[in-house]
């Protein structure tokens, strides 16, 4: 019999993802109302990685030791706190930075701990293989997309554009916290725990299939997403001057909606024993980068929306393919830890907008068209590495697992 309480974990992940991405369509607004340079504004997008990565790498392994609930309960609290600081700090780079870091902590805990919890609750309900990864990925993507869409609409046409988008997330986070308190624990504290430092080690991170199949696709998860909803709206700002924030929100919704859609069928694409998931993800990314290069050259709005959609497909497939591979590689004692490592690498992709803005300011002769073309070539190179890794280290490669354990 299915316990309905098992379904109350995803709202906290949804709320944290909402809080993590509500800021993105507002980048256009902050460029307009502050004196911050484009590099600084794009760096604020990346700032929440400073909260995400420690929360992932520490929270995930600690939840394997102490249980999921104690590590997940703070997530909606940090999500609400981050939104409070962002609402209060529209003219302060310092407050915006701290707010983004708090949002990052909430999201990091939700991805590593919440994702593992959802997977284990799905297994307890007797869900089919891979359902847990799908539910975790879709909770994140739905939060990213709905949060960005609502924030963009409220900031463009609602009252108090610097505040109201964040108040909505605060309310959702409070409700999610209340629901989270009744979700059953799936990982209980050991009666004879070992050393804490040992829990922070993740031997499976050295597994050859993780290194040569999962890691080549990981940075493209949010590299694709950031390109779709941070870079493209900035490039099209002159063509969308009537409603620039709403256009940025539209790019978010299209990209993440495409990602959500492909994740809903992702388990059928990424079959155990195959590399189809990674191939589909990187192929969509190459196509998205090529269309984005063309859109950057001709500055055509409809082409930019096509590029955002293709990049969203690449994001969605890369995320679920990576999570499915992680769940096949990891044992029960390091599922959250290996999930944390995967997500930490994915978030390197959020440095892409700030990096490209810095390149164009430093070397003005380099265009976004050229950089998108370079991105397509880099994605092809990663596809070649992943295909080679799949051939050399097939699923269930015991030798790869032993080498990881010995590392």
Buried (B, 14 or more C-beta within 10 A) or exposed (E): EEEEEBBBBBBBBBBBBBBBBBBBBBBBBBBEEBEBEBBBBBBBBBBBBBBBBBBBBBBBBBBBBBBBBBBBBBBBBBBBBBBBBBBBBBEEBEBBBBBBBBBBBBBBBBBBBBBBBBBBBBBBBEBEEBBBBBBBBBBBBBBBBBBBBBBBBBBBEBEEBBBBBBBBBBEBBBEBBEBBEEBBBBBEEEEEEEEEEEBBEBBBBBBBBBBBBBBBBBBBBBBBBBBBBBBBBBBBBEEBEEBBBBBBBBBBBBBBBBBBBBBBEBBEBBEEEEBBBBBBBBBBBBBBBBBBBBBBBEEBBEBBBBBBBBBBBBBBBBBBBBBBBBBBBBEEBBBBBBBBBBBBBBBBBBBBBBBBBBBBEEEEEEBBBBBBBEBBEBBBEBBEBBBEBBEEBBBEBEEBBEBBEEE
